[in-house]
């Protein structure tokens, strides 16, 4: 049986910020990319253990340290890739995303120099 074409790997997520600059990809787009990879190449990851191990390979730095703190007592602590992502959500997800989006929406204005397609893509 032929395997699916290799979907691009998401970048490595570190969760690190240095001197006010994100040195890591933004968390939520990174999670979506991981989900896409696991979905598009599901024939490459036949077990939950394989999916979970793959997510570990896309972590480094502070994010990996956070996950390893769970695994220190039990290397098999995480049974699914979703459980790894949920543990990361606890510290990297923005709990105020909805409220921030609502505030941004209320303050949204298109200036005269911005073309509508650019404005619309920023709005979304």
NORVEN-V35080 format. One record per residue. N is the residue number from 1. RES is the residue in one small letter. PSI is psi in whole degrees, -180 to 180 (999 if undefined). Layout:
n	res	psi
N	RES	PSI
N	RES	PSI
This chain:
n	res	psi
1	x	133
2	x	137
3	x	155
4	x	157
5	x	145
6	x	119
7	x	144
8	x	142
9	x	143
10	x	157
11	x	165
12	x	131
13	x	124
14	x	-26
15	x	9
16	x	143
17	x	129
18	x	126
19	x	44
20	x	-1
21	x	136
22	x	125
23	x	7
24	x	158
25	x	156
26	x	145
27	x	-56
28	x	-45
29	x	-34
30	x	-44
31	x	-44
32	x	-40
33	x	-40
34	x	-46
35	x	-44
36	x	-46
37	x	-48
38	x	-32
39	x	-48
40	x	-29
41	x	38
42	x	-26
43	x	-13
44	x	-22
45	x	83
46	x	-20
47	x	161
48	x	-36
49	x	-39
50	x	-41
51	x	-44
52	x	-45
53	x	-37
54	x	-45
55	x	-40
56	x	-35
57	x	-15
58	x	15
59	x	152
60	x	171
61	x	-138
62	x	-39
63	x	-44
64	x	-39
65	x	-42
66	x	-47
67	x	-41
68	x	-25
69	x	-32
70	x	-37
71	x	-10
72	x	-42
73	x	-22
74	x	102
75	x	-22
76	x	27
77	x	-43
78	x	122
79	x	-21
80	x	160
81	x	-35
82	x	-35
83	x	-33
84	x	-47
85	x	-36
86	x	-38
87	x	-38
88	x	-36
89	x	-34
90	x	-32
91	x	-23
92	x	-16
93	x	149
94	x	109
95	x	-15
96	x	20
97	x	-46
98	x	-47
99	x	-43
100	x	-39
101	x	-40
102	x	-44
103	x	-45
104	x	-40
105	x	-43
106	x	-29
107	x	0
108	x	127
109	x	139
110	x	123
111	x	169
112	x	-16
113	x	-13
114	x	128
115	x	149
116	x	-45
117	x	-39
118	x	-45
119	x	-46
120	x	-42
121	x	-33
122	x	-34
123	x	-43
124	x	999
